[in-house]
Amino acid sequence: MKRRDFIQQTAAAASLVSLGGLGLTSFTSKPKKITILHTNDVHSHIDPFGPDDGRNPNKGGVARRASLIKNIRQENPNTLLLDAGDIFQGTPYFNYYGGELEFKLMSMLKYDLATIGNHDFDNGIDGLYAQLPHAKFDFVSANYDFSNTILDTHVKPYKTFIRDGIKVGVFGLGIQLHGLVDNNLYKETKYLDPTETAQDMSRILKENEQCDLIICLSHLGYNYKHLPDKISDLKLAETTKNIDLFIGGHTHTFLKKPTVVKNIENKNTLVNQVGCYGINLGKIDFYFDIDKNKSANGTSIIV
């Protein structure tokens, strides 16, 4: 099957997923379309898996992902490309280059934004800082307070974009590092409560920044069934408002399409994650009518 045909078929297959109760047939004129592409937990997987790999034969690889992204951008120039963290650690490329190659390749793919995962501290906060000049994209994290570290001013809580007159706000959230990462690696980074932070960020982006679309770029994990008190994307989606999409990472959760969750106001929000190692590329299309009411559909594309 040709790659373009595959993209079109998978997108069509996911068209039943809607957001906010506004079906695609509700539009009286041609809607504006914003496409969100995303990855998570790529873990330094530059090359595709080999044909003899037991679980993922002939899947993944940066070059193939680049071709997919190029095709999708040609179909819709109003596209954002995001990553939900754990860019580093997992192959000898990281051991040898320390993250330089990963950031350079992501820059070539023209990533717009990324958040920080726990493994991105594996060479220490100084190692992460040293690689930032190779990243031609920004990092966001609203609940890591870097004010007493070398990353101070280099990581913002959120960033906004305007695509075809639609204002998109994206903020980042990271997992609790204590007990997961050696203290000497993240040094004086302070962890802030993700629920309170998400509530603050969604308010700022909705009221102050007047965003039409709000995205949380999260490395908290999709869900923890056996740890009911542990914060996750699903739990966060239920206890917040005004967030249209949670793009997740950390738990390597493979979803064929986004999960629809009712938020604290009983409105729909989407939660998505596309596994790990660059095997899949997440694609979510948001449609806006003349009053900026929105609907969405999403799918996971095998690379």
Number of C-alpha atoms within 10 A of each C-alpha: 5 6 12 12 10 13 19 11 11 18 20 13 14 18 15 13 18 21 23 17 14 16 17 19 7 13 16 9 8 10 18 17 21 22 23 19 24 27 28 34 29 28 22 24 24 19 17 20 19 12 10 9 10 8 8 14 12 15 19 24 19 21 15 16 20 17 14 19 20 15 14 19 16 11 12 13 15 18 22 19 21 24 27 31 29 27 28 29 21 16 13 11 19 21 13 10 11 20 25 19 19 24 22 17 18 23 15 12 17 18 20 19 24 27 31 27 26 20 20 21 22 20 19 18 20 16 15 21 14 16 17 18 11 16 21 16 16 16 23 24 25 25 24 24 18 22 14 11 15 16 18 12 10 13 19 19 19 23 17 14 14 12 15 11 10 17 16 21 24 27 28 32 31 27 23 19 19 12 7 10 15 13 13 10 18 22 15 15 21 17 17 16 16 22 18 13 18 24 16 14 25 24 17 15 25 19 10 10 14 14 20 19 23 22 23 27 31 31 30 26 21 25 17 15 9 7 9 10 9 12 19 23 26 24 18 24 26 17 16 20 21 24 26 24 26 28 29 31 32 23 19 17 18 15 16 19 24 24 17 19 19 17 21 14 11 11 17 22 26 28 22 28 32 31 24 22 25 28 26 26 23 25 27 23 18 19 23 21 18 12 6 13 16 25 24 27 24 28 26 26 19 18 20
